[in-house]
Amino acid sequence: MMNNHPAIENQQHGSGGRYVLTVDGLESEMTYVRDSGRMTIEHTFVPDTQRGRGLGFALVSRAVEDARAQGIKIVPVCSYAATLFARHPQWRDVLAG
């Protein structure tokens, strides 16, 4: 699992966006929408050949860091993100109630 996140880019488009991490020419992404001080994580995708390397975790972890810095809450609609939130109680401070 990756302990740092190299060059994760946050591409914002209106009320939505995506975090993108490119490794070996392949993109992993986490998509979201934002409104009223909340970020809803909709989908996380990592190419099959790159699964198990911590890339999805790095994307969600970056969103958590950004949410803390911006004072917003996260709604993890994506099943992968929801599973990570269940496994990481230290993220509860940014979990929307």
MOFEN-V776243 format. One record per residue. RES is the residue in one letter. PHI is phi in radians with two decimals (* if undefined). PSI is psi as a letter, one per 20 degrees, with the letter a starting at -180 (* if undefined). Layout:
res = [RES RES]
phi = [PHI PHI]
psi = [PSI PSI]
This chain:
res = [M M N N H P A I E N Q Q H G S G G R Y V L T V D G L E S E M T Y V R D S G R M T I E H T F V P D T Q R G R G L G F A L V S R A V E D A R A Q G I K I V P V C S Y A A T L F A R H P Q W R D V L A G]
phi = [* -1.31 -1.68 -2.26 -2.16 -1.23 0.65 -1.39 -1.80 -1.77 -1.78 -1.71 -2.41 1.09 -1.58 -2.21 3.00 -2.70 -1.66 -2.21 -2.28 -1.83 -2.27 0.93 1.39 -1.96 -1.66 -1.87 -2.57 -2.29 -1.74 -2.66 -2.21 -2.21 -2.86 0.78 1.28 -2.28 -2.02 -1.76 -1.42 -1.65 -2.77 -2.22 -2.33 -2.27 -0.97 -0.86 -1.25 -2.02 -1.21 1.50 -1.83 1.45 -1.23 -1.10 -1.05 -1.07 -1.15 -1.17 -1.05 -1.12 -1.09 -1.10 -1.03 -1.15 -1.08 -1.07 -1.13 -1.70 1.20 -2.02 -1.89 -2.00 -1.96 -1.52 -1.29 -1.06 -1.11 -1.14 -1.10 -1.09 -1.10 -1.09 -1.11 -1.16 -1.51 -2.18 -1.07 -1.18 -1.66 -1.04 -1.11 -1.91 -1.38 -1.20 -1.59]
psi = [q p i r o p l p p o o p o c j a a q p p o p p k j p p q q o q r q q q l k q p o o h q p p p q g i j q j j j g g g h g h h g h g g h g g h i k r q p o n h p h g h g g g h h i n h i i h h j p p *]
